[in-house]
Amino acid sequence: MPNVLLGVCGGIAAYKSAELVRELQRNGANVRVIMTRAAQEFIQPLTFASLTGHKVFTDLWESQAVSDTIEHIAQAQWADVLVIAPATANTLAKLAHGLADDFLSAAYLATEAPVVLAPAMNVNMASHPATRANLLALEQRGHTVVASESGYLACGMTGDGRLADIETIVRAVLDRLHPIGDLGGETILITAGGTREPIDPVRFLGNRSSGKMGYALAAAAERRGARVILVSAATTLGPPRNCEVISVNTAAEMHTAVLERLSEATIVIKAAAVADFRVSQVALTKLHRDGALSLDLEPTEDIVRSVVDHRRPSTLVIAFAAEMGLDIVRAREKLHRKGADAIVLNDITRPDLGFDSERNAAVFVTGETAVPLPESSKDEIAARILDQAMALRTHQLAALQLR
């Protein structure tokens, strides 16, 4: 039974940590809880003591007075994984800068266990450069950050900062406790982000893609043992750890980068939002507003088709299709036209899903099946896509062996 040390910080989402305890226990974990002083303003330690059957650690100095054990050291060594949910901006700052002025931050510095952080805070606090820098530093330290989600917040504002779904946090914890490793030996080439096609030196044709789905796929694949090559168009996201990142801007640059590395890939996942058209003649100087402007457009390279034409027989190719609605027939027509093995169909009509959102819903479509991927966080959707990909990969390799 794995030992999970759960840190609960002071935010309105603290009440959700009680549900997190129950879900971790349902998955076979033994849970102990640390609460910051601020967390106790939102939920009582008795709640967690009742759920876990263990003492709740609330004060660095009080714990030393009642025991000969140095408790924050003992708990840090006991833990197989340290989870902090919700992780507030204040606690993230402490961890990033190595402060240790309470039980939780001291235990963090004393543990050698993997760390999972689930931030939750006001939208402005979440987007502040200091918070973003702290999260990036913690990710680069090797910690798993379960990204907060966008929605209506307790402060009355709408935006990023809501605690991720409990099932998403649990899955991240289980990944750190028991890495699946089913992608070991695979090299996965993933594209992400939205390409930018220049009009003149300062303007471009682009789209609303944030790159979050592709980056979630890259991070999930790396955690499951794959070697990951990420070809990324413009995005504000930090690079996933242990992934090789190739930065591009245009569809042509992405086309070239993908084909240059295609021979290394066993699986290709085309999650990028690639522009379908580019300007035929890019202006060499900035265009001025002197009246109406017409642009002559030409098609960009069909990267999926090129990958299919140049791949090895054993290379699995999965495309993405962003559509207005979930039209399986149209998706399957596109699948056959491109020659891919599967296509992930996204419905982009809902403003709270897909582009620039923390959540998604899709259908994993092959020539014979259509598997729904119900609404969830992009981390969870990424895990389910990889599950489907590996099932398809197993079937593909078995078929090749029979030839």
N, C-alpha and C positions, 0 to 999 in steps of 0.2 A: 504494500500500500504506500503510494508516494506521499511525502510530507509537503504540504503547501502552506507557506507562511504568507498570509494575506494582510497587506497594509491598507488601512482605510483612512482617507484624508477628509478634511472638512469642506464638503460641498453638498448641495442638495441631493446629488446622486448617491450619497452614502447609504441611503436606504436600500438601493439596488444591490449593495454588497451582501446583504442577507440572502438574497436570491442566488447570488454568485456562490456563496458558501454551500447552499443546498445542491446546486448543479455540480460543483466540484466533488461533493460527497457522493452524488449519484454516479459519478465517473470513477469512484474508488479511491478518492483522495482523503487523507487525514489532514484536517485544516485547523490551524491556529491563527489568531487574529491579533494584529497590532493596530491600535487606534491613536491618531494624533489628538491633541487637546481640542482642536477645532472640530474634529469629527464627532466628538462627544456632545457638541452643541446640536447635532442633527439626529443622532441615534445613540441609544444607551449601550454601554458595554454588556449589560445583562442579556441583551438580545443575542449577541454573538457567543457569549458564554453558554447560553441555553442551546444554541444550535450546534456548537462544536463540542461541548462537554469539556472544554479546556478554559483555563484562566485566560482573560484578555489582558494584553500588555498595553498599558496606557501612560506610564510615567517611567522615565529612565532611572530616576533616583529612588522612587518608591520600591521598584522591583529589587534593588540592591539591599534595601533595608530589611526585607522579609526573607532573604535567602542568602546562603553562602555562595550560591552560583552567580556568576556575572551573566545576568539573564540575556542581555542583548547579544552577547557572544554565543551563549548556549543555543538560543533560538536561530541565530544565523547559521550555526553549524548543523542544527537539526534539519533545516529546510533543504528539500530537493529542488525547490523553485521558490523565488520570492515574487509575489504578485502584488502590485499596488493599483487598486481600483476602488474609488476614483483617485487618480493622481492629479493633484491641484498644481497650479502654476508655481505656488510657493514651494511645494515639495520637489517638483521637477528642478527648480533652481538650486535647491539644496543638494540634490543628488548630482547634478551636472558639475557643481563647484566643490563637491567633497565636504560639505558642512555636516556636522554630526551633533546637533543640539537637542535631539529628542530620541526616543527609543527607535523609531522607524529609520531615521537617517543614520543612526549609529549601527543598527543591524544591517543596513544596506552596505555600509563600508566594510563590515566584518564578514559578510557572506561571500562564498565562492560559488554559490548556486546561480543558475541562469535567472535572469530578471525579466518579468513581463510588466509593462506599464500601460495602463488604460487611462489616458487623460480625460478630464471633464472640467469645463470652466466656461465663463462668459466668452462670447464670440470675439470681442475685442482683445481679451486676454489671450485667447488662443492664437490670434493672428499677429500679436505683438512680436516684433523682431527678437526680443529677448527670449520669449517662450519658444519660438521656432528654432532659435539657435541652441537652446538648451535641449530640445527634443532631438535635434540633429546630432548633437554631441553624444547623447545617450544611445542613439541608434548606432553611431560609429563605434561606441564602446562595446557593441555586440548585443545590446538589449533588444528585446522585441517590443515594439510600440504598436499597440492596437489602436489605430487611428480613431479619434472621436468622429461623431457623425453630425450631419447638418439637420436642423429642425428647429422647432419652437423650444426656447430655453426658459428655465424657471424665472429668469430676470425679466422676461417679457420680450426679449429680442429674438430674432430668428437668424440662424446661421450656424457655423461650425462650432462645436464645443460640447455636444451632447455625448454622454457615455455610450460607447459601442454596445451592441446587443450582447446580452449575457452569453448566448451560445457562441458568439464570435470570440469573446474573451476566453471562454472555456477551451475552445479549439486551439487557440494560441498557446494556452498553458499546456495542453496535452501534447502539442507539437514539440514544446521545449522539454517536456518530461520524457516523451517517447517519440523521438523523431522517426517518421515512417520509413524513410530510407528507400521507398519503392522506386525513386527516380535515380538511384545510384547507377552510374554507368551511362546515363542519358546526357546528351548535350542539347539543350533547348534554346533555340533562337527565337526571341520574342521581340516584336516591334510594339512601340507605344508612343503616345502623344499625337498631336496634330501637326501635319506638315504645313509649311508656310511658303507660298508661291509668290515671288516678288512682282510688284507692279512697277515700282520705281525704287530709288535707293532708300526710301523711308516707309513705303506702304507694301502690304502684301495681302493676298487672299488666304484666309485661314478658316478655322472652325473652332468649336467650343470644347474640343477634347482637352482634358486636364492631364491625361496619361495615367490616371490613378488605377484603371483596370489592368493595364499592361504592367505597371510597377507592382501591383498586388500579385499578379501571376509570377513575376520574376522572383519576388521575395518568397512566395509559397514554394516555388520549384526549388529554390536554393535550400530551403529548410528541409525539403524531402530528398536531398542528396544529389540533385542535378547540377551539372555545370551549366551556367546560364550566360548567354550572350544577349545583351539587351541593346537593340538599336532604337534609340530614343530621339524623337523630334522634340521641339521646344516644350518645356514644362518647368514648373517651379519646384518640382519634387526633388528631394535629395536622393542620391543613388542608393539602390538596395545593396546591402552588405554582401560581399563576396561574389558580386556579379560583375562581369566585364561590360562596361557601358560604352557604346559608340554613339556619339552625338551627331545628329544630322538636322538639316532644316527643310529641304525640299523633298518632293517625291522622287526626283531623279537621284538625289544623294542617298535616300533610303534604299532605292532600288539597287544602286551600286553596292552599298554596304552589305545588304542582305545576300546578294549573289556572291560577293567576295568571301563570305563566311559560310555559305550554304553547305559546302562539302563537309564541314565539321559537324553539322546538325543531324540529330536523329529525329527531332521533333521541331516543327516550326509553328509558332502561334502568332498570327498576324492580327494583333489587337489595336494597331495604330489606326487613326482616322486620317487616311491619305486623301489629299485633294484629288478630285476626279479631273480637274482642268487647271491649266496654267496659262498665263498671258503669253501670246505668241511672240511678241516683241517687248522686252522689258525696257522701259525708258531709262536712259543713262543719267538723266538729271531729274530732280523733283518736279512732278507735274503740278501746275497751278490751276486754281479754280477760275477758269475763264469761260465757263458755260458748261454745257452737257459734255459728258465724256463717254465714249464707247470703247470697250475692250474686246479685242479679238482673242478668243480662247481656243486652246487645243487640248486634246486629251493627254493626261499624264500616263506614265508607264503602269501597266497592270502587274503589280508586284506579285500577287498570288499566282497569276497565270505563269509568270516567269519562273517562280519557284517550282511549280508543278512540272514545267517543261524541263528544268535543269536538275531536279532532285534525283537522288539515288532511289531505287525501288523501295528500299526499306524506310525511307524518311516519311514520317507522318506529317501532314499539312492540315492545320486547323485555321480557318478564316473567321472573320467577324463580319456581321452585317447589321448596321444601324438602320432600322426601318420605322416607318410610321405605323405601328401596330405589329402584331405577331402573326404574320402571314407565312405559314409553314410551306405552302405550295410555292410561293415566290422565293423563299429562302432555299428550298430544294432545287429550284430551277437555277438559282445562282450557284449553288454548290456544284451541280453538274456542268454548268458553263465554265466555271473556274477549274474544275478537275480536282478540287480539294477533297480530303477524306471526311471532313466535318466542318460545320459552320455554326458559330455561336450567334444566334439571332437576338438582337436587343430591340426593345420597344422604346423609342426616344420621345414619345408623345407626352409622357408624364414629366413635369418639371422637377419632381423630387427624385427621379431616377436617371441613371445613365450619365450623360455629359456633366462634368464638373460636380458630381454628387458623390457622397460616400456610399451610396447604396445602388443596387442594380437588380434587375430581374431579366432572365433570358431563357432561351430554349436551345439545347445542344442537339443539333440536327445532323443526321447522317442520311445516307440513301435509303435506309430502312426504318430508322427510329427517330423519334423526337422526344427528348427527355427534358421536362420542365426544370428550370433552376429557379425556384421561387424567390420572391423578394428577400434580400438579405444584404449584409454589408459586402463590399467588393472583396474583402479578404475571404469571406465565406464562399462567395461565388467563384473566386479563383480556385479555392480548394476543390470545389465540386467540378469545375472544368477539368482540373488535373486528374480527378478521379475518373471522369469519363474518358479523358485522353488515354490514361493507362489501360483502361478496359479495352479501348479500341486498339491500342498498341499491342496488347497481348494477343488479340484476335488476328491482327495484321501479321505478326511474326509467326503465329501458328500456321496461317495460310501460306506464307512464303516457304516454310519448311516442307509443306506438302507438295510444292511444285517440283 
